[in-house]
Amino acid sequence: MYYIASVDTDKCAESNCHLCTTYCPESNCINYSEADKTAYVSVDRCKSCEICVYICKEVAKHDCIQMKWIEKLEDGFVIKYSGVVIR
């Protein structure tokens, strides 16, 4: 089981603030897609620190990121690699 940050891409695309990408302490963990106008989490890099949740909810006031328990890394996540979506 994994405890991973999950971005609500619809909400995130509306706000377009990028703050989570700035404050995440793990490099290349939360990235921003210009094509989708949303942040996304590289699930293999997320350390479950929840800083992104705090930044999004308390600082940016958007509440687009929640922590989520998953059984496998593929469960409930869209994985992007070099702009290609892998499900």
N, C-alpha and C positions, 0 to 999 in steps of 0.2 A: 504494500500500500504506500501511496505517496500523498503528501499534503502540498499542493501546488497552487500558485496564484492563477486565477482564471479571469480573463478580461471579457466583460460584456461588450462585444465589438460594436453593437448598435448604439449603446449609450456613449461609448468612447468616441465614435466617429462624430457624434453631435457636438461634443465638447472640444475636441481637437487641441488639447492643452500640452501634451508631451511631458508633464512633470514627472510621471512615474519613471520614464526613461532616464531622466536626469538624476534622480535620487536613489535608484537601485544600486546597492553596493557591489553587486556581482556584474562584472563586465559582460556585455552582450546577452544579458538575461531578458530584459524587456527592451524591445526594439519598436520602432515606429514604421509603419508601412505607408508611404506616400500614396500608393495606388489605392489602398483601402481606407486611408485617413483614420487609422486606428492603431493602437498599441497591440502587441502580441507578446506572449511569454515563450521563451525557449525553455520548454519544460525540463530538459536535461540539465539546465543551469540554475534553476530556481532552488534556493536554499531555505525557503519557507520562512523568511525573516519577517514578513508582513509589513515591511516599510512601505511598499507600494500601496498597500491597502490604506495605511494611515495617510499617506500623501494624497491619494485620490479622494478619500472620504473627508478628512479633516482640513486639509490645506486647500485643495482644488474645489472641494464641495461638489464632486460629481458622483461618487459612489459607483464607479464602473468596475472595480476589482474586488473579488471575493476569494477567499481561500477555499479549496475544494479537495476532498478526499477522493482519490481514484485508485482503482485496483491495478491497472496497467497504464503506462504512459500514454497509450493511444486512446484510452477511454475519455470521450467527451472533449477532445482537443483537436484542433486543426494544426498540423505541423507544417511549417513553411521552410523550405530549403531553397535558397537562391531564387526566391520569388515564385517557386512552384509549390502548390498546395498538395500535401500528401495526407490522405485520410486513413 
